[in-house]
Amino acid sequence: MRASRPFRCLLAEGSIVGIAVVPESAAAMRPANLDFVRLWDPLAQASGLRLQANRCAVAGADCDAATPRFHKPSLSRKNQVVFARVRCLIYRWFRVPAAMRRRANASRVSRTPPTRKRPSTMYKAIRKNPSAPQAPDDILSALRDIPVSALSDNMHRNIGSVGLRPYQRPGRKTMAGTAITVRSRGGDNLTYLRALEFCRKGDVLVVDAGGDLDNAVVGGILSFYAAHVGMAGLVVDGAIRDVAEIRERDFPVYARGVTHRGPYKDGPGEINVTVSVGGMVVKPGDIVVGDQDGLLAIPQEDAGYVIEKALAVLQAEAETMRAMKEGRWDRAFIDVLEARCNN
Protein backbone atom coordinates (compact mmCIF):
# COMPACT_ATOMS: atom_id res chain seq x y z
CA MET A 1 0.00 0.00 0.00
CA ARG A 2 1.50 3.37 -1.02
CA ALA A 3 1.90 5.99 1.69
CA SER A 4 0.61 8.74 -0.63
CA ARG A 5 -2.93 7.32 -0.37
CA PRO A 6 -4.86 8.40 2.67
CA PHE A 7 -6.14 5.48 4.72
CA ARG A 8 -8.49 5.24 7.61
CA CYS A 9 -9.25 2.59 10.22
CA LEU A 10 -12.33 0.47 9.59
CA LEU A 11 -14.03 -0.78 12.76
CA ALA A 12 -16.50 -3.61 13.16
CA GLU A 13 -18.12 -4.48 16.48
CA GLY A 14 -15.43 -2.65 18.41
CA SER A 15 -12.35 -4.20 16.80
CA ILE A 16 -10.10 -3.26 13.91
CA VAL A 17 -10.54 -5.61 10.99
CA GLY A 18 -8.91 -3.82 8.07
CA ILE A 19 -7.91 -0.69 6.21
CA ALA A 20 -10.19 1.32 3.97
CA VAL A 21 -8.13 2.50 1.00
CA VAL A 22 -9.62 5.72 -0.30
CA PRO A 23 -8.71 6.99 -3.79
CA GLU A 24 -7.11 10.46 -3.72
CA SER A 25 -9.76 11.89 -6.04
CA ALA A 26 -12.47 10.90 -3.59
CA ALA A 27 -10.71 11.83 -0.37
CA ALA A 28 -12.87 14.90 0.08
CA MET A 29 -16.14 12.94 -0.13
CA ARG A 30 -18.26 12.38 2.94
CA PRO A 31 -17.04 9.40 5.00
CA ALA A 32 -20.60 8.13 5.22
CA ASN A 33 -20.67 7.36 1.53
CA LEU A 34 -18.77 4.09 1.37
CA ASP A 35 -19.83 3.09 -2.12
CA PHE A 36 -16.39 3.89 -3.47
CA VAL A 37 -14.46 2.19 -0.70
CA ARG A 38 -12.47 -0.93 -1.50
CA LEU A 39 -11.58 -3.01 1.51
CA TRP A 40 -8.32 -4.91 1.34
CA ASP A 41 -8.82 -6.96 4.44
CA PRO A 42 -6.93 -10.19 4.88
CA LEU A 43 -7.77 -10.31 8.57
CA ALA A 44 -11.51 -10.31 7.91
CA GLN A 45 -10.98 -12.90 5.19
CA ALA A 46 -9.08 -15.21 7.52
CA SER A 47 -11.59 -14.93 10.35
CA GLY A 48 -14.72 -15.03 8.21
CA LEU A 49 -16.08 -11.64 9.31
CA ARG A 50 -18.86 -10.07 7.27
CA LEU A 51 -19.13 -6.32 7.76
CA GLN A 52 -22.49 -4.61 7.64
CA ALA A 53 -22.92 -0.97 6.73
CA ASN A 54 -24.84 -0.18 9.90
CA ARG A 55 -22.06 -1.61 12.09
CA CYS A 56 -19.04 0.13 10.60
CA ALA A 57 -17.54 3.58 10.92
CA VAL A 58 -14.88 5.45 9.01
CA ALA A 59 -12.96 8.07 10.94
CA GLY A 60 -15.51 7.91 13.71
CA ALA A 61 -18.56 8.72 11.52
CA ASP A 62 -21.62 6.44 11.47
CA CYS A 63 -22.48 4.79 8.16
CA ASP A 64 -26.02 4.30 7.00
CA ALA A 65 -25.22 3.83 3.35
CA ALA A 66 -25.43 0.62 1.40
CA THR A 67 -23.07 -2.20 2.17
CA PRO A 68 -19.63 -1.31 0.76
CA ARG A 69 -17.92 -3.36 -1.89
CA PHE A 70 -15.20 -5.50 -0.38
CA HIS A 71 -12.24 -6.85 -2.26
CA LYS A 72 -10.73 -9.94 -0.58
CA PRO A 73 -7.92 -11.40 -2.63
CA SER A 74 -6.59 -14.87 -1.86
CA LEU A 75 -3.36 -14.60 0.10
CA SER A 76 -0.21 -16.60 0.03
CA ARG A 77 1.60 -17.58 3.18
CA LYS A 78 4.09 -14.74 2.63
CA ASN A 79 1.32 -12.15 2.32
CA GLN A 80 -0.36 -13.46 5.44
CA VAL A 81 2.81 -12.76 7.39
CA VAL A 82 3.04 -9.27 5.85
CA PHE A 83 -0.52 -8.38 6.78
CA ALA A 84 -0.07 -9.73 10.26
CA ARG A 85 2.70 -7.17 10.68
CA VAL A 86 0.48 -4.46 9.17
CA ARG A 87 -2.15 -5.29 11.77
CA CYS A 88 0.36 -4.70 14.54
CA LEU A 89 1.28 -1.35 13.01
CA ILE A 90 -2.41 -0.38 12.84
CA TYR A 91 -2.84 -1.22 16.48
CA ARG A 92 0.07 1.02 17.40
CA TRP A 93 -0.88 3.85 14.97
CA PHE A 94 -4.38 4.25 16.29
CA ARG A 95 -3.45 3.40 19.88
CA VAL A 96 -5.98 0.61 20.13
CA PRO A 97 -6.37 -0.39 23.80
CA ALA A 98 -4.96 -3.76 24.79
CA ALA A 99 -8.37 -4.92 26.03
CA MET A 100 -9.87 -4.34 22.58
CA ARG A 101 -7.04 -6.32 20.96
CA ARG A 102 -7.62 -9.19 23.35
CA ARG A 103 -11.35 -9.20 22.54
CA ALA A 104 -10.58 -9.26 18.82
CA ASN A 105 -8.17 -12.16 19.20
CA ALA A 106 -10.61 -14.03 21.42
CA SER A 107 -13.39 -13.63 18.86
CA ARG A 108 -11.16 -15.18 16.21
CA VAL A 109 -10.33 -18.13 18.47
CA SER A 110 -13.98 -18.67 19.45
CA ARG A 111 -14.94 -19.15 15.82
CA THR A 112 -12.74 -22.26 15.61
CA PRO A 113 -15.08 -25.29 15.78
CA PRO A 114 -14.50 -27.26 18.98
CA THR A 115 -13.00 -30.70 18.67
CA ARG A 116 -15.31 -33.53 19.71
CA LYS A 117 -13.90 -35.83 22.30
CA ARG A 118 -14.33 -39.49 21.56
CA PRO A 119 -15.92 -41.46 24.38
CA SER A 120 -13.18 -43.26 26.25
CA THR A 121 -13.35 -46.96 26.95
CA MET A 122 -10.31 -46.83 29.20
CA TYR A 123 -10.34 -47.87 32.85
CA LYS A 124 -6.79 -47.35 34.01
CA ALA A 125 -4.78 -50.23 32.52
CA ILE A 126 -7.73 -52.07 30.94
CA ARG A 127 -9.60 -51.09 27.80
CA LYS A 128 -13.16 -52.36 28.10
CA ASN A 129 -15.82 -52.80 25.42
CA PRO A 130 -19.38 -54.13 25.85
CA SER A 131 -20.05 -57.80 25.23
CA ALA A 132 -21.58 -58.85 21.92
CA PRO A 133 -25.10 -60.33 21.81
CA GLN A 134 -25.26 -64.01 22.66
CA ALA A 135 -25.88 -66.65 20.04
CA PRO A 136 -29.40 -68.16 19.92
CA ASP A 137 -29.98 -71.11 22.24
CA ASP A 138 -31.16 -73.39 19.45
CA ILE A 139 -27.90 -72.84 17.54
CA LEU A 140 -25.78 -73.59 20.61
CA SER A 141 -27.87 -76.64 21.45
CA ALA A 142 -27.38 -78.05 17.94
CA LEU A 143 -23.63 -77.44 18.04
CA ARG A 144 -23.24 -79.38 21.31
CA ASP A 145 -24.25 -82.57 19.49
CA ILE A 146 -21.84 -82.15 16.56
CA PRO A 147 -18.13 -83.08 16.73
CA VAL A 148 -15.71 -80.28 15.95
CA SER A 149 -14.17 -82.35 13.13
CA ALA A 150 -17.49 -82.41 11.24
CA LEU A 151 -17.80 -78.65 11.61
CA SER A 152 -14.22 -78.08 10.52
CA ASP A 153 -14.69 -80.19 7.38
CA ASN A 154 -17.15 -77.55 6.17
CA MET A 155 -14.88 -74.58 6.91
CA HIS A 156 -12.10 -75.41 4.42
CA ARG A 157 -10.27 -77.56 7.01
CA ASN A 158 -7.74 -74.77 7.66
CA ILE A 159 -9.55 -72.90 10.43
CA GLY A 160 -9.14 -73.65 14.11
CA SER A 161 -6.61 -73.49 16.90
CA VAL A 162 -3.24 -75.22 16.84
CA GLY A 163 -1.29 -76.13 19.96
CA LEU A 164 -4.07 -75.68 22.55
CA ARG A 165 -4.94 -78.83 24.49
CA PRO A 166 -8.01 -79.77 26.56
CA TYR A 167 -7.35 -80.33 30.28
CA GLN A 168 -10.85 -81.26 31.50
CA ARG A 169 -12.20 -84.75 31.97
CA PRO A 170 -13.15 -86.13 28.52
CA GLY A 171 -16.83 -86.06 27.65
CA ARG A 172 -19.04 -86.68 24.65
CA LYS A 173 -20.63 -83.23 24.51
CA THR A 174 -19.06 -80.41 22.52
CA MET A 175 -18.38 -77.13 24.28
CA ALA A 176 -20.31 -74.29 22.57
CA GLY A 177 -20.76 -70.69 23.68
CA THR A 178 -20.50 -67.03 22.73
CA ALA A 179 -16.97 -65.63 22.88
CA ILE A 180 -15.94 -63.00 25.41
CA THR A 181 -12.41 -62.10 24.34
CA VAL A 182 -9.46 -60.88 26.39
CA ARG A 183 -5.99 -59.75 25.38
CA SER A 184 -3.53 -59.61 28.26
CA ARG A 185 0.16 -59.53 28.94
CA GLY A 186 1.72 -62.96 29.26
CA GLY A 187 1.47 -64.36 32.78
CA ASP A 188 -0.84 -61.56 34.00
CA ASN A 189 -4.49 -62.18 34.89
CA LEU A 190 -5.71 -58.74 35.99
CA THR A 191 -7.67 -58.40 32.74
CA TYR A 192 -9.05 -61.92 33.18
CA LEU A 193 -10.39 -61.00 36.62
CA ARG A 194 -12.11 -57.90 35.25
CA ALA A 195 -13.46 -59.79 32.22
CA LEU A 196 -15.44 -62.15 34.46
CA GLU A 197 -17.84 -59.24 34.99
CA PHE A 198 -18.55 -59.21 31.23
CA CYS A 199 -19.34 -62.95 31.04
CA ARG A 200 -22.86 -64.29 31.07
CA LYS A 201 -24.22 -67.77 31.56
CA GLY A 202 -23.22 -69.91 28.56
CA ASP A 203 -20.30 -67.69 27.41
CA VAL A 204 -16.77 -68.89 26.63
CA LEU A 205 -13.94 -66.69 27.92
CA VAL A 206 -11.12 -66.60 25.35
CA VAL A 207 -7.78 -65.23 26.64
CA ASP A 208 -4.97 -64.22 24.29
CA ALA A 209 -1.91 -64.25 26.57
CA GLY A 210 0.54 -64.36 23.68
CA GLY A 211 1.33 -68.04 24.18
CA ASP A 212 3.51 -67.23 27.20
CA LEU A 213 4.29 -70.24 29.40
CA ASP A 214 6.38 -68.57 32.12
CA ASN A 215 3.46 -67.84 34.45
CA ALA A 216 -0.03 -69.31 34.68
CA VAL A 217 -3.03 -67.12 33.90
CA VAL A 218 -5.70 -69.43 35.35
CA GLY A 219 -5.65 -72.09 38.03
CA GLY A 220 -8.04 -74.29 39.96
CA ILE A 221 -9.81 -71.49 41.85
CA LEU A 222 -10.59 -69.20 38.91
CA SER A 223 -11.69 -72.09 36.70
CA PHE A 224 -13.96 -73.28 39.51
CA TYR A 225 -15.56 -69.82 39.70
CA ALA A 226 -16.15 -69.77 35.94
CA ALA A 227 -17.93 -73.12 36.16
CA HIS A 228 -19.89 -72.00 39.21
CA VAL A 229 -21.39 -68.93 37.47
CA GLY A 230 -22.50 -71.05 34.50
CA MET A 231 -19.91 -70.22 31.86
CA ALA A 232 -19.48 -72.71 29.01
CA GLY A 233 -15.67 -72.93 29.10
CA LEU A 234 -12.24 -71.26 29.19
CA VAL A 235 -9.67 -70.94 26.40
CA VAL A 236 -6.20 -69.64 27.30
CA ASP A 237 -3.38 -69.15 24.82
CA GLY A 238 -0.92 -69.31 27.67
CA ALA A 239 -0.24 -71.39 30.76
CA ILE A 240 -2.51 -72.76 33.47
CA ARG A 241 -1.83 -74.59 36.74
CA ASP A 242 -3.61 -76.90 39.21
CA VAL A 243 -4.08 -79.36 36.36
CA ALA A 244 -4.89 -82.34 38.61
CA GLU A 245 -7.81 -80.41 40.06
CA ILE A 246 -9.03 -79.23 36.63
CA ARG A 247 -8.92 -82.77 35.20
CA GLU A 248 -11.35 -83.97 37.84
CA ARG A 249 -14.06 -81.66 36.50
CA ASP A 250 -16.19 -81.71 33.34
CA PHE A 251 -15.81 -77.94 32.90
CA PRO A 252 -13.90 -77.33 29.62
CA VAL A 253 -10.48 -75.67 29.99
CA TYR A 254 -8.11 -75.35 27.03
CA ALA A 255 -4.55 -74.04 27.31
CA ARG A 256 -1.17 -74.08 25.60
CA GLY A 257 0.82 -75.42 28.53
CA VAL A 258 1.27 -75.86 32.28
CA THR A 259 3.44 -74.23 34.92
CA HIS A 260 3.33 -74.06 38.70
CA ARG A 261 4.32 -70.36 38.75
CA GLY A 262 1.41 -68.07 39.55
CA PRO A 263 0.21 -64.97 37.70
CA TYR A 264 0.96 -61.29 38.12
CA LYS A 265 -1.83 -58.72 38.42
CA ASP A 266 -0.45 -55.57 36.85
CA GLY A 267 -2.11 -55.24 33.42
CA PRO A 268 -2.43 -53.84 30.85
CA GLY A 269 -5.13 -55.55 28.80
CA GLU A 270 -8.21 -55.30 26.60
CA ILE A 271 -11.69 -56.81 26.84
CA ASN A 272 -13.89 -57.69 23.86
CA VAL A 273 -11.43 -57.02 21.06
CA THR A 274 -10.34 -59.25 18.20
CA VAL A 275 -7.75 -61.78 19.44
CA SER A 276 -5.73 -64.70 18.14
CA VAL A 277 -5.44 -67.93 20.11
CA GLY A 278 -3.43 -70.82 18.69
CA GLY A 279 -3.38 -69.11 15.30
CA MET A 280 -7.20 -68.83 15.26
CA VAL A 281 -8.79 -65.38 15.02
CA VAL A 282 -11.69 -64.89 17.41
CA LYS A 283 -13.95 -61.86 17.39
CA PRO A 284 -16.30 -60.87 20.22
CA GLY A 285 -19.60 -62.67 19.64
CA ASP A 286 -18.17 -65.57 17.63
CA ILE A 287 -19.34 -69.04 18.62
CA VAL A 288 -16.46 -71.04 20.07
CA VAL A 289 -16.80 -74.83 19.96
CA GLY A 290 -14.39 -77.41 21.35
CA ASP A 291 -13.96 -81.08 22.14
CA GLN A 292 -11.04 -83.46 22.60
CA ASP A 293 -9.90 -82.76 19.02
CA GLY A 294 -9.50 -79.00 19.45
CA LEU A 295 -11.19 -75.64 19.06
CA LEU A 296 -13.05 -73.81 16.31
CA ALA A 297 -14.53 -70.29 16.07
CA ILE A 298 -17.64 -69.81 13.92
CA PRO A 299 -19.17 -66.40 13.11
CA GLN A 300 -22.78 -66.29 14.27
CA GLU A 301 -24.07 -65.46 10.79
CA ASP A 302 -22.45 -68.63 9.39
CA ALA A 303 -23.51 -71.01 12.15
CA GLY A 304 -26.76 -72.17 10.53
CA TYR A 305 -25.07 -73.03 7.23
CA VAL A 306 -22.18 -74.86 8.93
CA ILE A 307 -24.58 -76.89 11.08
CA GLU A 308 -26.59 -77.95 8.04
CA LYS A 309 -23.49 -79.09 6.16
CA ALA A 310 -22.02 -80.82 9.23
CA LEU A 311 -25.20 -82.85 9.76
CA ALA A 312 -25.00 -83.97 6.13
CA VAL A 313 -21.39 -85.07 6.71
CA LEU A 314 -22.41 -87.07 9.78
CA GLN A 315 -25.17 -88.79 7.81
CA ALA A 316 -22.74 -89.70 5.01
CA GLU A 317 -20.21 -91.05 7.52
CA ALA A 318 -22.89 -93.18 9.16
CA GLU A 319 -23.81 -94.66 5.76
CA THR A 320 -20.14 -95.42 5.06
CA MET A 321 -19.81 -97.31 8.35
CA ARG A 322 -22.91 -99.37 7.57
CA ALA A 323 -21.42 -100.25 4.19
CA MET A 324 -18.19 -101.33 5.89
CA LYS A 325 -20.08 -103.60 8.27
CA GLU A 326 -21.99 -105.20 5.41
CA GLY A 327 -18.92 -105.63 3.21
CA ARG A 328 -20.16 -103.38 0.42
CA TRP A 329 -17.80 -100.42 0.86
CA ASP A 330 -16.88 -99.15 -2.60
CA ARG A 331 -13.15 -98.37 -2.74
CA ALA A 332 -13.09 -97.21 -6.36
CA PHE A 333 -12.58 -93.61 -5.27
CA ILE A 334 -9.03 -94.51 -4.20
CA ASP A 335 -8.09 -95.27 -7.84
CA VAL A 336 -9.48 -91.90 -8.93
CA LEU A 337 -7.48 -90.07 -6.27
CA GLU A 338 -4.28 -91.90 -7.16
CA ALA A 339 -4.72 -91.22 -10.87
CA ARG A 340 -4.89 -87.46 -10.43
CA CYS A 341 -1.54 -87.28 -8.67
CA ASN A 342 1.13 -85.46 -10.68
CA ASN A 343 4.06 -87.67 -9.65
C-alpha positions as CSV (number, residue, x, y, z in Angstrom):
1,M,0.0,0.0,0.0
2,R,1.5,3.4,-1.0
3,A,1.9,6.0,1.7
4,S,0.6,8.7,-0.6
5,R,-2.9,7.3,-0.4
6,P,-4.9,8.4,2.7
7,F,-6.1,5.5,4.7
8,R,-8.5,5.2,7.6
9,C,-9.3,2.6,10.2
10,L,-12.3,0.5,9.6
11,L,-14.0,-0.8,12.8
12,A,-16.5,-3.6,13.2
13,E,-18.1,-4.5,16.5
14,G,-15.4,-2.7,18.4
15,S,-12.4,-4.2,16.8
16,I,-10.1,-3.3,13.9
17,V,-10.5,-5.6,11.0
18,G,-8.9,-3.8,8.1
19,I,-7.9,-0.7,6.2
20,A,-10.2,1.3,4.0
21,V,-8.1,2.5,1.0
22,V,-9.6,5.7,-0.3
23,P,-8.7,7.0,-3.8
24,E,-7.1,10.5,-3.7
25,S,-9.8,11.9,-6.0
26,A,-12.5,10.9,-3.6
27,A,-10.7,11.8,-0.4
28,A,-12.9,14.9,0.1
29,M,-16.1,12.9,-0.1
30,R,-18.3,12.4,2.9
31,P,-17.0,9.4,5.0
32,A,-20.6,8.1,5.2
33,N,-20.7,7.4,1.5
34,L,-18.8,4.1,1.4
35,D,-19.8,3.1,-2.1
36,F,-16.4,3.9,-3.5
37,V,-14.5,2.2,-0.7
38,R,-12.5,-0.9,-1.5
39,L,-11.6,-3.0,1.5
40,W,-8.3,-4.9,1.3
41,D,-8.8,-7.0,4.4
42,P,-6.9,-10.2,4.9
43,L,-7.8,-10.3,8.6
44,A,-11.5,-10.3,7.9
45,Q,-11.0,-12.9,5.2
46,A,-9.1,-15.2,7.5
47,S,-11.6,-14.9,10.3
48,G,-14.7,-15.0,8.2
49,L,-16.1,-11.6,9.3
50,R,-18.9,-10.1,7.3
51,L,-19.1,-6.3,7.8
52,Q,-22.5,-4.6,7.6
53,A,-22.9,-1.0,6.7
54,N,-24.8,-0.2,9.9
55,R,-22.1,-1.6,12.1
56,C,-19.0,0.1,10.6
57,A,-17.5,3.6,10.9
58,V,-14.9,5.4,9.0
59,A,-13.0,8.1,10.9
60,G,-15.5,7.9,13.7
61,A,-18.6,8.7,11.5
62,D,-21.6,6.4,11.5
63,C,-22.5,4.8,8.2
64,D,-26.0,4.3,7.0
65,A,-25.2,3.8,3.3
66,A,-25.4,0.6,1.4
67,T,-23.1,-2.2,2.2
68,P,-19.6,-1.3,0.8
69,R,-17.9,-3.4,-1.9
70,F,-15.2,-5.5,-0.4
71,H,-12.2,-6.9,-2.3
72,K,-10.7,-9.9,-0.6
73,P,-7.9,-11.4,-2.6
74,S,-6.6,-14.9,-1.9
75,L,-3.4,-14.6,0.1
76,S,-0.2,-16.6,0.0
77,R,1.6,-17.6,3.2
78,K,4.1,-14.7,2.6
79,N,1.3,-12.1,2.3
80,Q,-0.4,-13.5,5.4
81,V,2.8,-12.8,7.4
82,V,3.0,-9.3,5.9
83,F,-0.5,-8.4,6.8
84,A,-0.1,-9.7,10.3
85,R,2.7,-7.2,10.7
86,V,0.5,-4.5,9.2
87,R,-2.1,-5.3,11.8
88,C,0.4,-4.7,14.5
89,L,1.3,-1.3,13.0
90,I,-2.4,-0.4,12.8
91,Y,-2.8,-1.2,16.5
92,R,0.1,1.0,17.4
93,W,-0.9,3.8,15.0
94,F,-4.4,4.2,16.3
95,R,-3.5,3.4,19.9
96,V,-6.0,0.6,20.1
97,P,-6.4,-0.4,23.8
98,A,-5.0,-3.8,24.8
99,A,-8.4,-4.9,26.0
100,M,-9.9,-4.3,22.6
101,R,-7.0,-6.3,21.0
102,R,-7.6,-9.2,23.3
103,R,-11.4,-9.2,22.5
104,A,-10.6,-9.3,18.8
105,N,-8.2,-12.2,19.2
106,A,-10.6,-14.0,21.4
107,S,-13.4,-13.6,18.9
108,R,-11.2,-15.2,16.2
109,V,-10.3,-18.1,18.5
110,S,-14.0,-18.7,19.4
111,R,-14.9,-19.1,15.8
112,T,-12.7,-22.3,15.6
113,P,-15.1,-25.3,15.8
114,P,-14.5,-27.3,19.0
115,T,-13.0,-30.7,18.7
116,R,-15.3,-33.5,19.7
117,K,-13.9,-35.8,22.3
118,R,-14.3,-39.5,21.6
119,P,-15.9,-41.5,24.4
120,S,-13.2,-43.3,26.3
121,T,-13.4,-47.0,27.0
122,M,-10.3,-46.8,29.2
123,Y,-10.3,-47.9,32.8
124,K,-6.8,-47.4,34.0
125,A,-4.8,-50.2,32.5
126,I,-7.7,-52.1,30.9
127,R,-9.6,-51.1,27.8
128,K,-13.2,-52.4,28.1
129,N,-15.8,-52.8,25.4
130,P,-19.4,-54.1,25.8
131,S,-20.0,-57.8,25.2
132,A,-21.6,-58.8,21.9
133,P,-25.1,-60.3,21.8
134,Q,-25.3,-64.0,22.7
135,A,-25.9,-66.6,20.0
136,P,-29.4,-68.2,19.9
137,D,-30.0,-71.1,22.2
138,D,-31.2,-73.4,19.4
139,I,-27.9,-72.8,17.5
140,L,-25.8,-73.6,20.6
141,S,-27.9,-76.6,21.4
142,A,-27.4,-78.1,17.9
143,L,-23.6,-77.4,18.0
144,R,-23.2,-79.4,21.3
145,D,-24.3,-82.6,19.5
146,I,-21.8,-82.2,16.6
147,P,-18.1,-83.1,16.7
148,V,-15.7,-80.3,16.0
149,S,-14.2,-82.4,13.1
150,A,-17.5,-82.4,11.2
151,L,-17.8,-78.6,11.6
152,S,-14.2,-78.1,10.5
153,D,-14.7,-80.2,7.4
154,N,-17.1,-77.6,6.2
155,M,-14.9,-74.6,6.9
156,H,-12.1,-75.4,4.4
157,R,-10.3,-77.6,7.0
158,N,-7.7,-74.8,7.7
159,I,-9.6,-72.9,10.4
160,G,-9.1,-73.6,14.1
161,S,-6.6,-73.5,16.9
162,V,-3.2,-75.2,16.8
163,G,-1.3,-76.1,20.0
164,L,-4.1,-75.7,22.6
165,R,-4.9,-78.8,24.5
166,P,-8.0,-79.8,26.6
167,Y,-7.3,-80.3,30.3
168,Q,-10.9,-81.3,31.5
169,R,-12.2,-84.8,32.0
170,P,-13.1,-86.1,28.5
171,G,-16.8,-86.1,27.7
172,R,-19.0,-86.7,24.6
173,K,-20.6,-83.2,24.5
174,T,-19.1,-80.4,22.5
175,M,-18.4,-77.1,24.3
176,A,-20.3,-74.3,22.6
177,G,-20.8,-70.7,23.7
178,T,-20.5,-67.0,22.7
179,A,-17.0,-65.6,22.9
180,I,-15.9,-63.0,25.4
181,T,-12.4,-62.1,24.3
182,V,-9.5,-60.9,26.4
183,R,-6.0,-59.7,25.4
184,S,-3.5,-59.6,28.3
185,R,0.2,-59.5,28.9
186,G,1.7,-63.0,29.3
187,G,1.5,-64.4,32.8
188,D,-0.8,-61.6,34.0
189,N,-4.5,-62.2,34.9
190,L,-5.7,-58.7,36.0
191,T,-7.7,-58.4,32.7
192,Y,-9.1,-61.9,33.2
193,L,-10.4,-61.0,36.6
194,R,-12.1,-57.9,35.2
195,A,-13.5,-59.8,32.2
196,L,-15.4,-62.1,34.5
197,E,-17.8,-59.2,35.0
198,F,-18.6,-59.2,31.2
199,C,-19.3,-62.9,31.0
200,R,-22.9,-64.3,31.1
201,K,-24.2,-67.8,31.6
202,G,-23.2,-69.9,28.6
203,D,-20.3,-67.7,27.4
204,V,-16.8,-68.9,26.6
205,L,-13.9,-66.7,27.9
206,V,-11.1,-66.6,25.3
207,V,-7.8,-65.2,26.6
208,D,-5.0,-64.2,24.3
209,A,-1.9,-64.3,26.6
210,G,0.5,-64.4,23.7
211,G,1.3,-68.0,24.2
212,D,3.5,-67.2,27.2
213,L,4.3,-70.2,29.4
214,D,6.4,-68.6,32.1
215,N,3.5,-67.8,34.5
216,A,0.0,-69.3,34.7
217,V,-3.0,-67.1,33.9
218,V,-5.7,-69.4,35.4
219,G,-5.7,-72.1,38.0
220,G,-8.0,-74.3,40.0
221,I,-9.8,-71.5,41.8
222,L,-10.6,-69.2,38.9
223,S,-11.7,-72.1,36.7
224,F,-14.0,-73.3,39.5
225,Y,-15.6,-69.8,39.7
226,A,-16.1,-69.8,35.9
227,A,-17.9,-73.1,36.2
228,H,-19.9,-72.0,39.2
229,V,-21.4,-68.9,37.5
230,G,-22.5,-71.1,34.5
231,M,-19.9,-70.2,31.9
232,A,-19.5,-72.7,29.0
233,G,-15.7,-72.9,29.1
234,L,-12.2,-71.3,29.2
235,V,-9.7,-70.9,26.4
236,V,-6.2,-69.6,27.3
237,D,-3.4,-69.2,24.8
238,G,-0.9,-69.3,27.7
239,A,-0.2,-71.4,30.8
240,I,-2.5,-72.8,33.5
241,R,-1.8,-74.6,36.7
242,D,-3.6,-76.9,39.2
243,V,-4.1,-79.4,36.4
244,A,-4.9,-82.3,38.6
245,E,-7.8,-80.4,40.1
246,I,-9.0,-79.2,36.6
247,R,-8.9,-82.8,35.2
248,E,-11.4,-84.0,37.8
249,R,-14.1,-81.7,36.5
250,D,-16.2,-81.7,33.3
251,F,-15.8,-77.9,32.9
252,P,-13.9,-77.3,29.6
253,V,-10.5,-75.7,30.0
254,Y,-8.1,-75.3,27.0
255,A,-4.5,-74.0,27.3
256,R,-1.2,-74.1,25.6
257,G,0.8,-75.4,28.5
258,V,1.3,-75.9,32.3
259,T,3.4,-74.2,34.9
260,H,3.3,-74.1,38.7
261,R,4.3,-70.4,38.7
262,G,1.4,-68.1,39.5
263,P,0.2,-65.0,37.7
264,Y,1.0,-61.3,38.1
265,K,-1.8,-58.7,38.4
266,D,-0.4,-55.6,36.8
267,G,-2.1,-55.2,33.4
268,P,-2.4,-53.8,30.8
269,G,-5.1,-55.5,28.8
270,E,-8.2,-55.3,26.6
271,I,-11.7,-56.8,26.8
272,N,-13.9,-57.7,23.9
273,V,-11.4,-57.0,21.1
274,T,-10.3,-59.3,18.2
275,V,-7.8,-61.8,19.4
276,S,-5.7,-64.7,18.1
277,V,-5.4,-67.9,20.1
278,G,-3.4,-70.8,18.7
279,G,-3.4,-69.1,15.3
280,M,-7.2,-68.8,15.3
281,V,-8.8,-65.4,15.0
282,V,-11.7,-64.9,17.4
283,K,-14.0,-61.9,17.4
284,P,-16.3,-60.9,20.2
285,G,-19.6,-62.7,19.6
286,D,-18.2,-65.6,17.6
287,I,-19.3,-69.0,18.6
288,V,-16.5,-71.0,20.1
289,V,-16.8,-74.8,20.0
290,G,-14.4,-77.4,21.3
291,D,-14.0,-81.1,22.1
292,Q,-11.0,-83.5,22.6
293,D,-9.9,-82.8,19.0
294,G,-9.5,-79.0,19.5
295,L,-11.2,-75.6,19.1
296,L,-13.1,-73.8,16.3
297,A,-14.5,-70.3,16.1
298,I,-17.6,-69.8,13.9
299,P,-19.2,-66.4,13.1
300,Q,-22.8,-66.3,14.3
301,E,-24.1,-65.5,10.8
302,D,-22.4,-68.6,9.4
303,A,-23.5,-71.0,12.1
304,G,-26.8,-72.2,10.5
305,Y,-25.1,-73.0,7.2
306,V,-22.2,-74.9,8.9
307,I,-24.6,-76.9,11.1
308,E,-26.6,-78.0,8.0
309,K,-23.5,-79.1,6.2
310,A,-22.0,-80.8,9.2
311,L,-25.2,-82.9,9.8
312,A,-25.0,-84.0,6.1
313,V,-21.4,-85.1,6.7
314,L,-22.4,-87.1,9.8
315,Q,-25.2,-88.8,7.8
316,A,-22.7,-89.7,5.0
317,E,-20.2,-91.1,7.5
318,A,-22.9,-93.2,9.2
319,E,-23.8,-94.7,5.8
320,T,-20.1,-95.4,5.1
321,M,-19.8,-97.3,8.3
322,R,-22.9,-99.4,7.6
323,A,-21.4,-100.3,4.2
324,M,-18.2,-101.3,5.9
325,K,-20.1,-103.6,8.3
326,E,-22.0,-105.2,5.4
327,G,-18.9,-105.6,3.2
328,R,-20.2,-103.4,0.4
329,W,-17.8,-100.4,0.9
330,D,-16.9,-99.1,-2.6
331,R,-13.2,-98.4,-2.7
332,A,-13.1,-97.2,-6.4
333,F,-12.6,-93.6,-5.3
334,I,-9.0,-94.5,-4.2
335,D,-8.1,-95.3,-7.8
336,V,-9.5,-91.9,-8.9
337,L,-7.5,-90.1,-6.3
338,E,-4.3,-91.9,-7.2
339,A,-4.7,-91.2,-10.9
340,R,-4.9,-87.5,-10.4
341,C,-1.5,-87.3,-8.7
342,N,1.1,-85.5,-10.7
343,N,4.1,-87.7,-9.6
